[in-house]
Amino acid sequence: MRHRLLAVAAFAAATAMTARAQSPASVTPERLVAEAKRAAGLDHPGTFLRICVAPDNLNAGPRPPPPTGPRTVPDRGTWYAAPYKVFDDFYFVGTRIHSAWALTTRDGIVVIDTLFDYASEPEIVDGLTALGLDPRNIKYVLISHAHGDHDQGAALLQSRYGAKVVMGAADWDATLERPATAAGGVPKRDITVGSEGTKITLGGTTIDVIATPGHTRGTLSYIFPVHDKGRTLTVAYAGGTAFNFPREAQNFAIYRDSQKKMGGAARAAGATVLMTNHSEFDRAYDRARLAQLPRAAGEKHPYETDAATVQRYFEMSGLCAEAQRLSMESAN
Ligand SMILES: [Zn+2]
């Protein structure tokens, strides 16, 4: 028996040494993608497919330029979603594709992300009203990043209701360069978040705003509480996902480091709910509808997972970014 134990220990030590000896040489982009696939499991397929698998995966060619010229508003039937109460104090006011949320507190409402301009009035303003909430109580508008699908409603909520718009420093700079004729208009600078992040507190609820540059230079992610039938759950909200930034190794390193930072913040806060701002990544529209159905005793909320599942999200997104960075480095 003692011999067997010694043999097992020796084998384990030898294996560990081999793994150590091999690891620097054997870390390849493909291996990182395989690790990311394991981390994603069946919990995070949308984001994994988008950033680790074709057409955005390794060796992706140059991208087509963004469309120019007058923008057409897509047919309402393709995007409109009814508003839903999802937690005791958290409401879905997004489209089927893009998420916008209202976090209610005793002193007013925090809106997270604001959709394209064509959707912000029917989804956010009319949605809140339909849910029995008053859009005049919107105090803060948090913009995860300055891309039109998340920020075009900001100027409307600011000018009509006096809400304070919160954005990352680099994204404010980009926003303020837009012409006044930009879709949805241009919000005025309110609260600028630097690399150190900030906390927004309203009515006793605090949102930890974390700078996670990568998707854009000013991307913000959030940690905040919601309540499920009175029980507090902590949300980790990833503010930027796709790799549609300039394809430079350094940008992937910045993105990778932000995933690690956000994963650490989520772990420290004990987050068991993972959210992003596209249904493609977190199935927000599906989960919002599932949340309307009765639950059996002890059955979890459709958005609730566990701390490890939330960790695997950021592990996966960091690995996908590192795979891209490494593939660019080895191509040089
Ligand atoms: Zn974006």
Boltz pocket constraint, residues with backbone or C-beta under 6 A from the ligand:
constraints:
  - pocket:
      binder: B
      contacts: [[A, 145], [A, 147], [A, 215], [A, 240]]
      max_distance: 6.0
